[in-house]
Every structure is written in C-alpha cells, then in structure tokens.
Amino acid sequence: MEKFSQFRDRGSGISPFIPTTTPSSPLTSLLHITLFLFRLPILLSYLVLYFTLLHHLPLPLVLRKLLLWALISIPGIWWVDLQIDGVKRGSLSQQPASRVPHPRSVLAANFTSPIDALYLAAVFDPIFTISYPHSRKVRRVGLLRAILHALAPGQLILSPSPPNPTDLTDIRALVKRYPNRVIAVFPECATTNGKGILPLSPSLLTTPVDVPVFPVSMRYTPPDITTPVPGTVAGLGFLWKLLSRPTHCIRVRIAEGVVNSSAATTNGVSASHEATTGEGDDTTPEERKVLDRVAEALARLGRAKRVGLTVRDKAAFVEAWRKKGRR
C-alpha cells in the first residue's frame, strides 16, 4: 500500500480511502459462502418488493420503520449500540427529545457505507440530501438514491457547480418546506473507510440559526462494509462482505446540537449566498468555526481524525486504485 502513500493525510498519517479488510481463515470460508448464497436471494427479493411497492404505499410511520428494520436484519445487523454524547448508559429514555435529531432539525452524519442511509431512515425517517464539496446547495433525494450514492462514482463531482442547478435547493428551504421532518446531510460529500473526517461541505451553512445541527457518527463491526471506493465492483464486494458475515454491529454516537451562529451574524443570509463557493475560500471565519465544530464532533465521536484530503484527492485515489486493479 506504500504506492498510495500520497493519499495519506500529512498530519495524521491516516489514509481514509483504502478499503478495510477483515482476515478470514479457510475454515470459515464454507460458512461465509453458505450465508451469502442463503441471504442474497432474500435480500434482493425484499429490496425489489420494498422499493417497487411498499415504499410507495401510505403506510403508518411505525409500520414503515418496522419494514426497514426487517430489511436491516436480513444481513445479520442484529445489534445497534446507540449512545448520546454526555449521557450515561441506561438513562437514554430519561432524556428530552431535543437531545436527539427531531422534527425541524438537521442531522449531519459521517459517510462510509450504504447502510448509513438505511439505518437513519429506520430511526429518524429523514429527508435525505446530497451535498457537494464546493456548493452551499444540496439535492433532495429519496432513500434508494441515498443508499446507492454511497456506491456511485457520481459522488466524486468536482466541478464548481453540480449538474442541473435547477434541481438544487438548500437546507433553509427544506426546513421551511418540511417542518415536521429531520433533514439528513452527509457533509463529507464522499465515502471514507471511517478512519478520517474529510473537510465538510458549506451546505450546512444554510441552516437557520434556530435549527440545531446534530453530528451523528456511525461505525461498523466488522469495519469492512464501508465503501470508500465507489463503482460496480465495489458494490459486489460490499454485498459479499455484508451477506457473508454472521453478524454486524452498528455503533452510533450523537453529539449535542450545533447552532449555526454564522447565520445570526448575517441576519440569516450567508455571507456568500450564491450556489457555489470556492474550496472553502469564500467562507467567513465565523462560518469556518461552525463547520469546524461539526467536524470535530464527528471525529471525536467516531474516534477518527480530521484530515486535509478532499474529494479531489479521493478522485485521484480511485483512478490510481482502478489502474492498479487492471494490471
């Protein structure tokens, strides 16, 4: 892996784009193959049924969440370790609803796996968005698109403005349009292996001052179901790792809400209110502090490091990784 040393963060030495592998012995190979062949048709059948029929029915929210939990259980995700930052274990039920993402709040999650969106949908039923590295605008997407985005090469968009700008909106507009829903944002814009937090998109800076932004960290055990390298091959590898392991665990940590104080200093209007920004160059010092608070919380909760590598670096890494695979 020394060949990819240029894609290590200079400060921490972390490489957030290298796929994570979990060693296995020949003795367990038969078990893995059996589990994969047993679960694959069940998972594919359930996915088709849910997203072609059940997802579009006017079902009660509780039933819709139960259907999603059934989907999550198929690959053996049996345990979710949920903890709120600063809250003692066993006292979670005693905490006010304002301590977790709630209607008219924003959820800023780290971005590592297709399971991220599936879990968030099963718990918070949010409005999903796609963020871009140089834009304050976001694209609203459905659950299926949010899941597939973790595997799509399209996450490596580097142009100053994302395509089809007429389809874009911002968090302020979504909060106003959906006051009874949580807005989910993946501000890193591209997936990592969970070891580093990429510089955040300025899309969070359009959050109104009275709307809290909750950093949410998700980590997986085994950690190899992260998808830092997008594409079809990565998708097949993800399915193998997801379905061939007996069980998986999700470790979820939620930080206290962060207030977008920069919106207050500009009367609710960003200092750079156009659709695009430079690579953070057009953000004010106060805006950078807001993004730093969210990024620091994500890094602390996920036991990761903030890195200086960007989506541009990831695009270069993916190209080098694919060239390596073709040899």
Secondary structure, DSSP 8 states (H G I E B T S, - for coil): -GGGGGGS-TTT---TTS-------HHHHHHHHHHHHHHHHHHHHHHHHHHHTGGGS---HHHHHHHHHHHHHTTTEEEEEEEETT--TT-GGGS-GGGS--SSEEEEE----HHHHHHHHHHH--EEEEE-TTBS-EEEE-HHHHHHHTT-GGGG--SSS-S-GGGEE-HHHHHHH-TTSEEEE-TT-S---SSEE----GGGGGS-TTS-EEEEEEEEESGGG--SS-SHHHHHHHHHHHHHSS-EEEEEEE---B--HHHHHTTTS-SS-SSB--SSTTS-HHHHHHHHHHHHHHHHHTT-EE----HHHHHHHHHHHHHHHH-
